[in-house]
Amino acid sequence: MLKKSLLFIYSTAILLPIYSVPDITIILYITVVNLKFHSWNVNGLRAVLKKDALAYLDSEQPDIFCIQETRASPEQIDPILPQYPHQYWNSAEKKGYAGTAVFSKIEPLNVIYDMNIPEHDAEGRLITLEFPEYYLVNVYTPNSGAGLVRLDYRMSWDRDFLKFIKELEQSKPVIFCGDLNVAHKEIDLANPESNHQNAGFTDEEREGFTQFLTSDFIDSFRKFNQEGGNYTWWSFRTRAREKNIGWRIDYFCLSEMLRPILKEAFILPSILGSDHCPIGIILESLSQR
């Protein structure tokens, strides 16, 4: 049995004990690494590429980049983002519709596509990457549509998605990100009164998001910022972005147990190219050697 000594090593802001047995000393070095995650509904990847909008990644340098609404399969575009050697796509059966992709500098242990529920698995809305410390889920939640024609289906999705991530959480914590197509509270959109019961701000959809929070997931952005005027989507109509008449419908949510390593959560409204803007978080990760 290893016997703990009274000596400590100071390494990257962490005090680490030395464990020893006769004639053997084991020193554990731990490096603290900040990992940056970005998510962006690009509203059509081919259009974004024509605008060279992904050039912003050169300065931001996220370690993992999740996108939604690709509206394309990898066969339809030239290879992109070579700085991300691990690339995963989930395209809709319907051409030019929905779709998700993840670009990672870190190789995952495993990749899961969709929820294994036929009614949900045809639109390319879900990619899950398993890493040693957590699952990362990139999700593009269905819109309830004009006249709320898909509201019932949307609520079925919310229930099944919550069940899916809670099942993942039985083995390790979960991070889920993407366009969730809901403004949770009145502070999350510019005109709550006139949009009440419109798609994305119905009582049902808002309650669906509340269920994430009551199931021990946290809205990362609201852990750092409780102010209004912070939006992630603006209608292309009536110069809404210029006037900042928008909605916050894109999120990074995390298992409560990951709260201690959540260092930042942010929105990047100055990045153009889509009707959405990128969002991100920074997590502290411990790598052992």
Buried (B, 14 or more C-beta within 10 A) or exposed (E): EEEEEEEEEEBEEBEBEBBBEEEEEEEEEBEEEEBBBBBBBBBBBEBBBEEEBBEBBEEEEBBBBBBBBBBBBBEEEEEBEEEBEBBBBBBBEEEBBBBBBBBBBBEBEEBBBBBEBEEBBEBBBBBBBBBEBBBBBBBBBBBBEEEBEBBEBBBBBBEEBBEBBBEBBEEBBBBBBBBBBBBBBBBBBBEBEEBEEBBBBBEBBBBBBEBBBEBBBBBBBBBEEEEBEBBBBBEEEEEBBEEEBBBBBBBBBBBEBBEEBBEBBBBBBEBEBBBBBBBBBBBEBEEEE
